[in-house]
Amino acid sequence: MRVLDLTHAFDNGMPVFPGLPDPSFEPIAKVEEDGYAMTRYAMLNHIGTHIDAPAHQIAGGDTLDEIGLERLVTDAVRIDVSHRDPHGAIPLREIREQLDDVRAGDIVLFFSNNARNYGTEAYWTGWSYPDADASRALIERGVSAIGFDGPSADPVDSTTMDLHRIWLSAGRMILENVNNLDQLPARAQLVVAPMKVARANGAPTRIFALLPD
C-alpha cells in the first residue's frame, strides 16, 4: 500500500482566505536551550487544509464530534475539471455523466489542478466547484462530503456563501485547500482526520489516500 498525502503544510506565512488573520507557529522552548521543544499554535480553524462541519453555518447543524468516523474513512471519487477555462461554477450538464460513478457515502473531490497555484494570487480564482443544481444532484447521490483544491465551495468574493449553505444544510461536509489531487486516481480509499475538538464547527485536517502499491 502507498499513502498519498493530500494536505498542505501549516506554517508561518501560509496562504489564508482573504480577510482572515495570519496564523502563528511560535517556538516557546528549544531542545538546545531548554532540553525539550514546544511550540505555541495560534490560528483559526478554517485555514489551510481543513473541513467544514454543518455547524459552520447552520444553526443546530452537526459539529465534527457528532459525525461518525465512517463518513470520514470512505471512498473518494475524483472528478477532473482541470480542463475548464475559465474556472468557476460548474453547471450540472458538465458533470452529469460522472454522476454515475458516484456512490452513496463517497467523498467527491474536484480536481482543478489549482494546488500548483497555492501561495499565489492565481489560487483564489483558479479552481472550479459545482453550482447549486450540480451540488443538489451530488447530494441526492448520497455523498458524505465535497472537496476542492481551492479555498471554498463559493467564489472568494461571495458575501452570502449560498453554495456552502446548500451543502451544510444537507448535513454534508466540505473539504477545502486539498493538495495533490493530480496524483489521485478516479476512485481511492480516503482517510479524513480532523483535529478532535469538542463542538467543532470545523478543524485543520490531515487528508490522505490509501493506494495499491
trRosetta pair geometry for C-beta under 8 A, 3 or more apart (Angstrom, degrees):
i j d omega theta_ij theta_ji phi_ij phi_ji
1 210 5.6 -16 -170 -171 122 93
1 211 6.9 135 -164 71 66 42
1 212 6.6 -58 -109 -115 57 33
1 213 5.7 -74 -37 -32 8 97
2 210 7.8 144 74 -162 44 45
2 211 4.6 -32 68 72 94 98
2 212 7.3 11 18 98 91 18
2 213 4.9 127 -34 -94 91 71
3 208 5.4 11 -177 169 94 131
3 209 7.4 155 -157 77 48 47
3 210 6.2 -20 -103 -104 68 60
3 211 7.5 176 -84 23 18 82
4 180 6.2 -162 171 128 101 137
4 183 5.7 -166 -148 111 135 120
4 184 6.5 169 114 -86 154 74
4 188 7.7 -7 38 157 131 160
4 208 6.1 160 79 -162 48 76
4 209 4.4 -10 58 56 107 97
4 210 8.0 -152 21 -66 81 17
4 211 5.7 50 -16 -10 113 124
5 179 7.2 -3 124 83 78 117
5 180 6.5 91 89 17 60 155
5 206 7.8 -56 -143 -166 91 89
5 207 7.8 106 -168 84 52 59
5 208 5.2 -34 -105 -104 47 100
6 49 7.4 147 119 -142 71 145
6 178 5.2 -10 162 -169 108 90
6 179 5.3 163 -175 62 45 68
6 180 5.2 -125 -111 57 57 103
6 181 6.9 61 -137 -66 108 66
6 184 7.1 29 -93 -64 121 126
6 190 8.0 -18 12 -139 150 101
6 207 4.2 -59 75 103 108 103
6 208 5.9 176 12 -95 86 37
6 209 6.3 73 -33 -16 120 93
7 49 4.4 -145 -141 58 72 165
7 178 7.8 -50 -87 -139 41 54
7 179 5.8 -40 68 28 7 119
7 205 7.2 -148 -110 104 114 64
7 206 5.2 -46 -59 -136 158 55
7 207 5.3 146 -63 38 89 74
7 208 7.1 -47 -12 -60 105 78
8 14 7.3 128 139 -153 120 124
8 48 5.6 -144 80 -159 108 85
8 49 4.9 156 31 -30 81 105
8 115 7.6 -164 -71 -145 106 103
8 118 6.2 -163 -110 -161 137 156
8 177 5.7 -67 14 157 130 108
8 179 4.9 143 -55 -51 71 130
9 14 7.5 -147 98 -97 67 127
10 14 6.2 -73 -146 -28 44 162
10 23 6.9 -39 -171 87 101 161
10 25 7.0 127 131 -58 95 138
10 43 7.3 -67 -163 -51 127 173
10 48 5.1 -26 -91 -96 87 167
10 204 6.5 -4 -65 -144 143 142
11 14 5.1 122 58 -50 68 104
11 25 6.4 -75 -142 23 39 143
12 22 7.6 53 -153 162 63 117
12 23 7.2 -129 -101 92 48 81
12 24 6.6 30 -102 -131 95 45
12 25 5.5 -124 -45 37 85 92
13 22 7.4 9 -85 -157 27 129
14 22 7.9 144 53 -152 67 85
14 23 6.7 1 43 38 111 115
14 47 7.3 115 102 153 119 117
14 48 6.0 7 142 -83 148 101
14 119 7.8 -84 -152 -91 49 90
15 118 6.2 -145 14 -173 140 72
15 119 5.3 -140 -41 -88 116 46
15 123 6.4 0 -167 78 169 159
16 20 4.7 -116 152 80 119 110
16 21 7.4 -43 122 89 165 25
16 22 6.0 -162 1 -102 142 52
16 23 7.1 153 -73 -13 130 85
16 44 7.8 96 -150 41 127 117
16 47 4.8 -29 -124 -132 92 124
16 48 7.9 -34 -98 -39 71 65
17 20 4.9 61 66 2 84 125
17 46 7.2 -23 6 123 138 96
17 47 6.6 -132 2 -106 89 76
17 151 5.5 147 -97 179 89 131
17 152 7.2 86 -118 -56 124 111
17 156 7.0 -169 -156 -136 86 103
18 124 6.8 45 -30 -123 116 144
18 156 5.9 79 21 172 118 124
20 44 5.9 -91 -170 24 124 151
20 46 7.6 -137 -112 84 156 93
20 47 6.3 -169 119 -79 150 112
21 44 6.9 124 55 -25 86 113
23 41 7.3 -16 -177 -169 113 77
23 42 6.3 165 -161 90 65 59
23 43 3.3 3 -119 -98 113 107
23 44 7.3 -119 -79 20 91 65
23 47 6.3 -166 -40 82 117 153
23 48 7.9 -16 -11 -27 147 117
24 40 7.4 -2 113 105 100 93
24 41 7.5 156 87 -158 61 35
24 42 4.4 6 53 54 100 106
24 43 7.1 -170 29 -60 52 77
25 39 5.8 9 -178 172 81 127
25 40 7.6 170 -153 83 36 51
25 41 5.8 -2 -108 -107 73 69
25 42 7.9 -157 -68 29 38 66
25 43 7.9 1 -59 -40 79 119
26 39 6.5 152 76 -162 37 74
26 40 4.7 -16 64 58 96 98
26 42 7.4 13 5 6 109 106
27 30 5.9 45 163 -68 134 87
27 37 7.0 -54 -142 -159 106 87
27 38 7.4 115 -157 80 62 46
27 39 5.3 -45 -96 -101 51 80
27 40 7.9 174 -98 16 4 74
28 38 5.3 -46 65 96 92 96
28 39 6.6 148 10 -118 80 24
28 40 5.2 68 -31 -23 123 102
29 33 7.4 -145 -165 78 60 98
29 34 4.2 -79 -164 60 97 161
29 36 5.7 13 130 88 133 78
29 37 5.9 177 98 -138 83 26
29 38 4.2 41 37 32 111 95
30 33 4.6 57 69 26 100 101
30 34 5.8 115 56 16 48 99
30 37 5.9 18 -129 -105 35 79
31 34 7.0 -73 -104 60 15 73
31 35 6.5 4 -153 -166 53 11
31 36 6.2 15 -99 -118 65 8
31 37 5.1 -34 -42 -47 85 93
34 37 7.8 136 65 -78 112 37
43 47 6.0 -107 178 46 111 130
43 204 7.6 48 100 -52 134 128
44 47 5.3 96 71 -15 93 107
45 50 6.7 142 159 -152 60 142
45 195 7.9 -118 -136 55 104 126
45 197 7.5 -99 -115 37 143 157
45 200 6.7 -148 -176 -157 159 104
45 201 7.3 120 89 68 137 76
45 202 5.0 144 126 91 107 86
45 203 5.3 -43 -167 -102 112 40
45 204 6.6 -113 -148 -24 63 70
46 50 5.7 -172 -134 102 39 155
46 52 6.9 43 -120 -86 108 88
46 56 7.3 106 -89 -138 131 124
46 176 7.8 35 -169 52 79 139
46 202 5.0 46 -81 99 87 151
47 50 6.5 85 60 -20 25 140
47 204 7.6 -18 69 -86 67 93
48 177 5.7 -153 169 102 30 155
48 204 6.0 18 76 -124 122 97
49 175 7.7 4 -168 -175 78 90
49 176 7.4 -174 -137 90 40 54
49 177 4.7 -128 -83 100 51 99
49 178 6.2 88 -129 -94 102 42
49 179 6.5 -67 -77 -10 130 98
49 204 7.0 68 81 -159 67 70
49 205 5.7 -107 130 68 86 80
49 206 7.6 74 104 -100 129 29
49 207 6.2 -125 171 10 130 109
50 175 7.7 -180 92 -146 34 55
50 176 6.0 -12 60 57 77 93
50 177 6.7 40 15 43 73 115
50 194 7.5 68 -156 -120 62 104
50 202 5.8 57 156 165 116 108
50 203 6.3 -169 -154 96 93 30
50 204 5.2 -60 -98 -103 93 37
50 205 5.3 128 -130 7 34 97
51 64 7.0 100 97 -104 123 122
51 145 7.6 -41 -141 -145 106 148
51 173 5.6 -4 -172 178 105 122
51 174 7.0 147 -159 77 55 48
51 175 5.6 -24 -102 -97 74 69
51 176 7.9 166 -93 17 26 76
51 192 6.5 93 -75 173 138 123
51 194 4.9 -83 30 -76 130 131
51 202 5.8 -170 92 -149 56 75
51 203 6.0 -3 51 52 94 72
51 205 4.6 79 -17 -48 98 149
52 56 4.4 -47 -163 -12 94 162
52 57 7.8 10 -179 -6 125 98
52 153 8.0 -90 33 -9 149 121
52 164 7.1 -69 144 -147 165 105
52 168 6.6 -71 135 -85 116 117
52 173 6.2 162 78 -163 62 67
52 174 4.1 3 45 54 115 100
52 175 7.9 -143 18 -63 76 27
52 176 7.0 53 -19 -10 104 112
52 201 7.5 -13 -155 151 64 74
52 202 4.8 -24 -109 -98 46 119
53 56 5.6 139 63 -27 58 91
53 61 6.8 155 136 125 84 110
53 62 6.0 -113 179 101 107 76
53 63 5.5 66 130 -148 159 33
53 64 4.7 -121 -66 -58 138 71
53 67 6.6 -147 -127 -22 108 135
53 168 7.7 82 130 -134 35 104
53 173 6.1 -26 -105 -112 44 96
53 200 6.4 116 0 109 141 76
53 201 5.3 -138 56 -162 105 38
53 202 5.6 -153 8 -70 80 55
54 57 7.6 -90 -177 50 45 69
54 58 4.8 -38 169 42 87 128
54 61 3.0 -138 127 178 99 123
54 62 4.8 70 40 41 119 75
54 168 4.4 144 -129 -170 60 81
54 169 7.2 128 -147 -75 105 21
54 171 5.6 -31 -67 -121 144 40
54 172 7.5 106 -73 50 95 33
54 173 7.4 -82 -37 -82 69 61
55 58 6.5 -83 -99 62 27 76
55 60 7.9 -143 -106 91 81 13
55 61 4.3 -165 -70 82 48 93
55 62 6.2 -114 -32 88 94 29
55 63 4.6 -2 -2 -81 152 66
55 199 7.7 -119 138 -178 169 66
55 200 7.8 137 67 110 132 37
55 201 4.2 -116 102 -112 96 83
56 61 7.4 -55 25 83 53 143
56 164 7.4 -93 101 180 120 121
56 168 6.1 -111 55 -119 97 149
56 174 7.9 -80 38 37 154 113
56 201 4.4 133 -83 165 55 102
56 202 5.1 49 -87 -40 117 111
57 61 7.4 31 66 8 50 154
57 161 6.5 -137 -113 111 155 138
57 164 5.6 90 2 133 160 117
57 165 5.9 -105 121 -90 138 72
57 168 5.1 103 53 78 103 160
58 61 3.3 86 80 -45 108 128
58 165 7.3 129 -72 -138 91 70
58 168 5.0 -170 -21 134 116 106
58 169 5.3 158 -98 -90 133 61
61 168 6.0 0 -139 167 161 98
61 169 7.5 -95 -92 -101 122 41
61 171 7.4 -173 -149 -102 92 57
62 66 4.4 -138 -157 87 90 121
62 67 5.5 101 146 -62 134 89
62 171 6.4 59 6 -141 123 83
63 66 5.1 90 56 6 69 106
63 67 7.7 -135 99 -14 38 91
63 198 7.9 34 133 168 147 42
63 199 4.9 -75 -142 -150 169 38
63 200 5.5 124 -178 56 101 46
63 201 6.3 -65 -122 -76 83 48
64 67 5.7 -57 -153 25 40 113
64 194 5.6 -91 -157 90 147 146
64 196 7.5 -151 117 -126 119 50
64 197 7.0 59 58 55 129 75
64 200 4.2 -20 24 74 118 108
64 201 7.6 -151 -19 -80 92 4
64 202 7.2 127 -46 -100 121 17
64 203 5.8 -22 -34 -3 169 122
65 196 6.7 85 -92 -161 94 81
65 197 7.4 -121 -44 84 111 39
65 198 5.8 -10 -18 -125 159 45
65 199 6.7 -37 27 -44 123 30
65 200 6.5 105 -19 21 90 90
67 71 5.6 -84 171 58 100 136
67 72 7.1 95 124 -38 113 108
67 173 7.1 56 -139 -56 166 128
68 71 5.3 101 73 -2 79 98
68 72 7.9 -163 108 4 50 89
69 72 5.3 -66 -155 44 50 108
69 73 5.9 17 155 6 85 108
70 73 6.4 -63 -127 55 32 87
70 74 6.9 73 166 -65 57 102
70 105 7.9 -48 144 -148 93 120
71 74 6.6 -24 -157 -23 26 134
71 105 7.2 -126 -118 -146 63 77
71 144 4.5 173 -162 -151 87 127
71 145 7.3 109 162 -28 97 103
71 173 7.4 121 140 2 120 127
72 144 7.7 -157 -65 152 37 142
72 191 7.2 43 141 -162 83 48
72 192 4.2 -113 -163 67 89 98
72 193 7.1 121 154 -74 129 41
72 194 7.5 -106 -133 4 147 92
73 189 7.8 12 -178 -179 73 95
73 190 7.3 -166 -141 93 38 58
73 191 5.3 7 -111 -113 83 70
73 192 7.3 -144 -64 30 48 69
74 105 5.2 -141 -153 155 142 94
74 106 6.5 -165 136 -115 118 30
74 107 6.0 124 78 -13 110 96
74 144 5.8 108 45 7 159 153
74 189 7.6 -148 130 -147 18 65
74 190 6.3 -14 70 58 55 93
75 103 7.1 36 65 54 135 117
75 105 7.3 73 35 110 89 93
75 106 5.2 -45 86 -115 93 81
75 107 7.3 -177 96 27 43 75
75 187 5.9 -3 -176 -169 117 94
75 188 7.0 152 -153 81 71 27
75 189 6.0 -56 -99 -99 60 48
75 190 6.6 89 -167 10 16 94
76 106 6.9 114 -126 -170 21 84
76 107 4.9 -36 -105 74 73 96
76 108 7.5 146 -161 -98 65 18
76 109 5.4 12 -173 -5 115 118
76 147 7.9 -39 -137 38 114 133
76 184 6.8 -51 105 -176 134 136
76 187 7.0 167 84 -149 54 45
76 188 5.4 -14 55 63 99 79
76 189 7.5 83 10 172 83 7
76 190 3.8 82 -32 -40 109 135
76 209 6.4 -80 29 -103 136 111
77 98 7.9 144 152 172 125 104
77 101 5.8 148 -152 125 135 104
77 102 5.5 -139 46 -101 167 71
77 103 7.7 144 -46 19 133 75
77 106 4.9 18 -7 178 110 139
77 107 7.4 171 21 81 69 44
77 108 5.2 -24 67 -109 98 68
77 109 7.1 170 80 24 45 73
77 186 6.9 -3 -153 164 66 65
77 187 5.6 -12 -103 -99 67 78
78 109 5.2 -30 -105 74 66 99
78 110 8.0 141 -159 -101 59 16
78 111 5.4 28 -172 -24 105 121
78 181 6.2 156 -132 -169 122 100
78 184 5.0 148 -64 107 144 114
78 185 7.0 170 20 110 131 29
78 186 5.5 -120 53 -130 94 35
78 187 7.5 -140 14 -62 79 35
78 188 7.7 28 -20 11 108 101
79 95 6.2 16 -164 -132 146 117
79 98 5.2 81 -119 168 110 161
79 108 6.2 16 -8 -174 114 100
79 109 7.2 172 22 82 72 46
79 110 5.3 -27 69 -108 100 63
79 111 6.8 -180 81 18 44 81
80 83 7.4 56 139 -5 95 93
80 111 5.0 -27 -110 67 57 116
81 84 5.0 -4 169 -7 87 122
81 87 7.8 102 129 -128 109 87
81 90 6.1 -75 -128 -88 151 141
81 94 7.6 67 -119 140 109 128
81 95 7.9 -40 -78 -79 115 106
81 110 5.5 -9 17 -169 123 98
81 111 6.6 150 29 72 66 55
81 112 5.6 -23 83 -90 92 72
81 128 4.5 -101 121 68 139 140
82 111 5.7 -37 -44 124 102 87
82 112 5.6 141 -95 -161 61 27
82 113 3.9 68 -132 -10 119 112
82 182 8.0 63 -76 -96 153 89
84 87 5.5 99 102 -101 109 56
84 88 7.7 -133 143 34 131 65
84 90 7.2 -96 -86 -95 162 98
84 94 7.9 46 -89 -174 121 154
84 112 7.2 -53 47 -130 109 90
84 128 5.2 58 60 -62 150 151
86 125 7.8 -35 -177 157 114 106
87 112 5.8 58 -126 -158 132 133
87 114 7.4 69 -113 -76 168 122
87 125 6.6 142 66 151 112 64
87 126 5.6 96 19 -166 154 29
87 127 5.6 127 171 76 146 10
87 128 4.6 -126 -158 -59 86 82
88 125 7.8 -13 -72 -169 82 78
88 128 6.1 -6 47 -115 23 76
88 129 7.8 -63 170 34 29 77
88 155 7.0 0 -136 -82 84 112
89 128 7.4 170 -82 -157 5 76
89 129 6.4 -39 -108 74 52 76
89 130 7.4 26 -160 159 68 18
89 131 4.1 65 177 -78 112 93
89 155 7.7 -62 -45 -43 92 102
90 94 5.2 -109 -173 69 93 133
90 95 6.1 61 142 -26 127 116
90 110 7.6 -164 -3 -136 149 142
90 128 5.2 74 -48 167 108 114
90 129 6.6 -164 7 90 97 24
90 130 5.1 -54 64 -103 103 47
90 131 6.1 -152 68 -13 43 81
90 134 5.6 -27 97 20 88 173
91 94 5.5 100 66 0 72 101
91 131 5.6 -2 -94 21 47 134
91 133 6.9 17 -158 61 66 118
91 134 6.3 160 175 -41 21 118
92 95 6.6 -83 -156 50 38 87
92 96 6.1 62 153 -66 76 90
92 130 7.7 57 -83 -160 59 102
92 131 7.2 -90 -35 59 69 101
92 133 4.3 -73 -36 115 124 110
92 134 4.3 -170 -84 -75 63 73
92 137 5.5 109 -130 -12 114 146
93 96 5.8 -23 -142 -18 32 119
94 134 7.6 -24 53 -93 88 140
95 98 4.8 -56 -168 44 75 115
95 99 6.5 97 134 -45 83 83
95 130 6.7 -57 17 -104 154 107
95 134 5.6 78 41 -144 127 121
95 137 7.8 157 90 85 109 137
96 99 5.8 -38 -163 3 37 118
96 137 7.8 -66 -106 172 66 163
97 100 6.7 -44 178 14 46 108
98 101 5.4 -49 -169 29 61 115
98 102 7.0 63 140 -28 76 101
99 102 5.6 -55 -156 25 45 116
99 137 6.1 -66 -106 150 137 117
99 138 7.3 -132 -116 -88 92 63
99 141 6.2 -154 -163 -70 90 138
101 186 7.2 -74 -173 166 148 113
101 187 7.4 -140 176 -63 109 114
102 106 5.5 -137 -157 53 72 147
102 108 6.1 -11 -118 -82 121 120
102 138 6.6 -91 177 -135 169 78
102 141 4.6 33 112 157 120 157
102 143 6.3 -44 -177 -72 121 106
103 106 5.1 108 59 -33 70 114
103 141 7.4 -145 -152 166 4 105
103 142 7.5 -42 150 75 43 111
104 141 6.7 -153 -77 151 57 63
104 142 3.2 -12 -121 100 84 143
104 143 7.5 -127 -135 -66 36 32
105 142 6.5 -9 -24 131 52 105
105 143 7.4 -61 54 -137 8 34
105 144 5.4 28 -159 -41 41 109
106 141 7.7 -28 41 126 113 117
106 142 8.0 88 24 95 78 78
106 143 5.3 -53 73 -123 78 82
106 144 6.6 -168 80 12 24 91
107 143 6.7 109 -107 -174 28 99
107 144 5.3 -50 -72 66 75 104
107 145 4.5 -3 -124 61 95 94
107 146 7.5 -169 -165 -78 68 19
107 147 6.3 30 166 -5 105 117
107 175 7.2 44 -174 -3 125 136
107 190 5.6 -87 49 67 131 153
107 192 7.0 134 -81 -33 167 133
108 138 5.9 -89 20 -155 159 133
108 143 5.3 -40 -10 -136 106 150
108 145 7.6 -165 31 95 63 52
108 146 5.4 -17 68 -116 94 67
108 147 7.1 174 91 27 48 74
109 146 7.9 152 -86 -170 37 47
109 147 4.4 -23 -108 74 77 106
109 148 7.4 -179 -157 -71 64 25
109 149 7.9 64 177 -34 98 83
109 175 7.3 -37 -104 73 91 130
109 178 6.2 -93 -145 96 117 166
109 181 5.9 -159 144 -121 124 125
109 184 6.9 1 84 96 145 162
110 127 7.4 107 107 179 112 98
110 128 6.1 -119 159 86 133 81
110 129 6.3 167 54 -102 162 49
110 130 7.3 -164 -68 -29 143 82
110 146 7.5 16 -12 -176 103 92
110 147 7.1 -174 19 90 70 52
110 148 5.2 -9 58 -106 103 73
110 149 7.4 -128 93 12 68 78
111 149 6.3 44 -131 -1 49 127
111 181 4.1 -163 -108 134 97 128
111 182 6.8 136 -162 -73 125 49
111 184 7.2 -162 -77 55 131 112
112 126 6.5 149 132 138 125 70
112 127 4.1 153 50 -135 159 63
112 128 4.9 155 -95 17 122 82
112 148 7.2 14 1 -163 117 88
112 149 5.5 -154 42 62 86 104
112 150 6.2 15 39 -37 142 113
113 116 6.2 -5 166 8 76 116
113 149 7.3 93 -22 85 6 150
113 181 7.8 -121 -77 77 42 102
113 182 6.2 64 -109 -76 79 109
114 117 5.3 -51 -169 33 64 113
114 118 7.7 97 137 -51 71 73
114 123 6.3 108 171 -138 100 63
114 126 4.3 151 -124 109 102 100
114 127 4.0 -53 -28 -74 164 91
114 148 7.8 1 47 164 137 89
114 149 4.5 154 55 112 93 100
114 150 5.1 14 91 -72 160 85
115 118 5.4 -8 -166 -28 53 115
115 149 4.6 -76 -43 -167 88 121
115 178 7.5 -78 -75 102 119 53
115 179 4.9 115 -136 -133 141 60
115 180 6.5 -87 95 -34 173 34
115 181 6.7 150 -14 18 128 88
115 182 7.4 -126 43 -9 121 102
117 120 5.0 -95 -171 54 73 110
117 122 4.2 -106 -148 93 132 102
117 123 4.1 177 120 -75 101 69
117 126 4.8 80 25 44 163 160
118 123 5.5 87 -100 -104 33 139
118 177 7.6 91 -116 -152 117 92
118 179 7.4 -14 -44 -104 155 98
119 123 6.8 104 25 -31 30 143
120 123 5.5 129 63 -19 65 94
121 124 6.4 -51 -174 21 50 109
122 125 6.6 -83 -162 53 45 86
122 126 4.8 47 154 -45 83 131
123 126 5.8 -64 -122 30 23 116
123 127 7.8 16 -173 -22 55 105
123 150 7.2 166 176 -130 72 70
123 151 7.0 83 142 -31 99 110
124 151 6.5 -14 -117 14 63 138
124 156 4.9 -28 -172 -12 101 158
125 155 7.9 23 -115 -145 71 94
125 156 7.5 -88 -70 14 64 118
126 150 6.9 -172 77 -101 65 110
127 148 5.5 91 163 176 141 115
127 149 5.8 -170 -114 82 125 67
127 150 2.6 -131 38 -56 161 136
127 151 7.5 157 29 12 140 61
128 148 8.0 -161 74 -135 41 113
128 150 7.7 141 19 -10 28 147
129 148 5.8 -29 -89 -90 98 141
129 150 7.0 -107 -50 62 106 135
129 152 7.5 -59 -52 103 160 62
129 153 5.5 157 -166 -155 145 47
129 154 7.3 -107 87 -69 157 20
129 163 6.7 93 134 150 128 163
130 134 3.4 -133 -164 105 105 117
130 135 4.6 152 106 -60 115 67
130 137 7.9 -128 -173 48 142 97
130 138 6.3 148 30 -7 175 133
130 146 7.3 -99 24 -147 117 146
130 163 7.6 155 84 -150 68 127
131 134 5.1 86 48 19 66 105
131 135 6.8 -121 102 -10 29 94
131 163 7.4 -106 -150 -96 33 121
132 135 5.7 -56 -146 35 26 113
132 136 6.5 24 157 -17 63 106
132 162 6.9 -37 -84 132 112 115
132 163 6.6 -126 -81 -97 66 79
132 166 6.0 176 -135 -69 75 157
133 136 5.8 -54 -148 36 31 109
133 137 6.4 34 152 -21 64 105
134 137 5.6 -52 -149 34 34 114
134 138 6.6 32 154 -16 65 103
135 138 5.9 -57 -152 37 32 108
135 139 6.4 33 151 -19 66 106
135 146 7.4 -43 -131 -60 88 163
135 153 7.9 74 -106 -177 134 119
135 163 6.0 175 -55 -150 159 90
135 166 4.9 78 118 114 141 141
135 167 6.2 -92 -168 -63 124 85
136 139 5.4 -52 -146 37 35 115
136 140 6.3 39 153 -23 65 103
136 166 6.6 -86 -64 -172 78 126
137 140 5.7 -51 -150 33 31 113
137 141 6.9 35 148 -22 61 100
138 141 5.5 -49 -156 28 38 114
138 143 5.2 -16 163 5 91 137
138 146 6.6 76 121 -85 150 116
139 142 7.8 63 172 -62 37 20
139 143 6.7 -83 -100 38 34 93
139 166 7.4 -129 -35 154 145 93
139 167 7.2 -160 -77 -114 117 56
139 170 4.8 -35 -146 167 138 167
139 172 6.3 -112 -110 -33 95 141
143 146 6.7 70 120 -63 142 75
143 172 6.6 40 95 -126 88 129
144 172 6.9 141 156 -136 27 82
144 173 6.8 -7 145 30 74 101
145 172 5.7 155 -104 -178 44 86
145 173 3.9 -30 -109 70 111 90
145 174 6.6 -169 -164 -74 91 22
145 175 5.9 71 149 -18 127 99
145 192 7.4 15 42 -28 161 170
146 153 6.6 78 96 -107 127 117
146 167 5.9 -96 24 -123 125 139
146 172 6.5 47 -4 150 91 132
146 173 7.7 -177 28 91 58 52
146 174 5.7 -15 68 -115 86 68
146 175 7.1 -157 100 28 40 79
147 174 7.0 145 -89 -171 54 49
147 175 3.2 -12 -108 66 108 112
147 176 7.2 -142 -146 -59 70 31
147 178 5.0 61 162 -32 117 144
147 207 7.9 133 -145 -137 158 164
148 151 7.7 -59 98 23 124 19
148 152 7.4 -29 60 66 149 22
148 153 7.0 174 -12 -84 136 55
148 175 7.1 167 21 92 56 72
148 176 6.0 0 56 -120 97 57
148 177 7.8 24 89 -31 79 26
148 178 6.3 154 86 20 29 105
149 177 7.5 41 -152 -150 38 24
149 178 5.1 -80 -83 73 61 80
149 179 6.9 105 -127 -95 96 26
149 181 5.0 -115 -53 9 128 130
150 176 7.2 -62 94 -153 50 80
150 177 7.3 -67 117 -78 14 47
151 156 6.3 35 78 -86 129 106
151 176 5.7 42 -167 -179 32 117
151 177 5.9 31 -102 -63 56 89
152 155 7.2 31 83 136 128 1
152 156 6.1 148 16 -83 140 62
152 158 7.6 -166 138 31 148 122
152 161 8.0 -103 -173 -123 123 93
152 164 7.5 -54 -173 -63 93 109
152 176 6.0 20 -79 -125 32 133
153 161 7.8 72 72 -162 96 83
153 163 4.6 -148 135 114 99 112
153 164 5.1 138 64 -76 122 65
153 167 6.0 -93 -155 3 169 144
153 174 5.2 -79 -40 -138 126 140
153 176 7.5 -96 -32 -81 72 106
154 158 4.0 -53 149 19 127 158
154 161 5.1 -142 -1 -127 157 55
154 162 6.7 119 -104 42 128 62
154 163 4.7 166 -76 40 83 108
154 164 5.8 -60 -21 -24 116 93
155 158 5.1 123 65 -34 74 96
158 161 5.5 123 122 -71 124 47
158 162 7.1 -122 -164 11 134 78
158 163 7.9 -89 -117 20 172 96
160 165 7.9 -52 148 -8 82 131
161 164 4.0 -19 168 30 103 127
161 165 6.1 113 114 -26 82 90
162 165 5.6 -58 -154 34 34 112
162 166 6.7 39 150 -24 66 99
163 166 5.5 -42 -150 27 40 115
163 167 6.7 32 155 -10 66 103
164 167 6.1 -67 -156 42 31 104
164 168 5.7 9 161 -4 71 118
164 174 6.7 -59 -127 -28 77 162
165 168 6.0 -60 -127 49 28 100
165 169 5.4 28 171 -20 67 115
166 169 6.4 -56 -136 38 15 105
166 170 6.6 7 159 -11 54 114
167 170 6.1 -74 -159 40 26 106
167 172 4.6 -86 -174 76 79 114
167 173 7.7 -55 155 82 113 7
167 174 5.5 85 116 -63 151 106
168 171 7.7 65 -176 -63 35 13
168 172 6.8 -100 -83 63 30 67
168 173 8.0 55 -102 -104 71 31
168 174 7.1 -53 -63 -15 90 113
175 178 5.6 49 135 -58 112 116
175 192 6.8 -108 -90 -123 131 133
175 205 7.1 -97 -130 79 94 153
175 207 6.6 75 -156 -80 138 152
178 181 6.1 66 116 -51 110 111
178 207 6.2 -48 -127 72 95 155
180 183 4.9 -30 175 30 93 113
180 184 6.9 107 123 -34 78 92
181 184 5.1 -45 -149 19 52 121
184 188 5.9 -121 -164 16 88 141
184 209 5.8 130 -120 -18 99 165
185 188 5.3 117 54 -52 93 108
185 211 7.0 126 2 -123 114 113
188 209 4.5 31 127 -166 136 124
188 210 7.0 170 171 61 96 51
188 211 5.8 -30 -140 -88 127 81
189 209 6.6 132 79 -161 53 69
189 210 4.5 -26 80 54 113 102
189 211 8.0 -168 42 -68 83 41
190 207 7.0 -10 -171 -169 102 91
190 208 7.6 163 -153 91 59 34
190 209 5.4 -34 -100 -101 66 75
190 210 7.8 -157 -77 13 20 77
191 207 7.1 168 88 -152 58 46
191 208 5.4 -8 58 63 101 79
191 209 7.5 177 18 -90 74 26
191 210 6.8 65 -16 -27 107 102
192 205 6.0 -7 -172 -177 83 129
192 207 5.3 -4 -110 -109 68 87
193 205 6.5 146 74 -162 46 73
193 206 4.7 -18 67 65 106 92
193 207 7.3 -178 24 -79 71 40
193 208 7.8 -6 7 17 113 92
194 200 7.4 -174 140 107 132 152
194 202 7.8 -123 -147 -177 143 45
194 203 3.9 102 -179 78 112 121
194 204 7.0 141 -148 83 73 37
194 205 4.2 -39 -91 -98 72 94
194 206 8.0 -179 -81 25 27 60
195 200 7.5 158 89 -103 86 164
195 203 4.3 -144 50 179 87 126
195 204 5.4 45 -11 60 118 82
195 205 7.3 -114 -4 -79 69 51
196 200 7.9 -153 -165 -5 29 140
196 203 7.8 45 -61 -145 18 172
197 200 4.0 93 76 -65 99 121
197 203 5.8 166 17 -97 114 125
200 203 5.0 11 170 -52 149 109
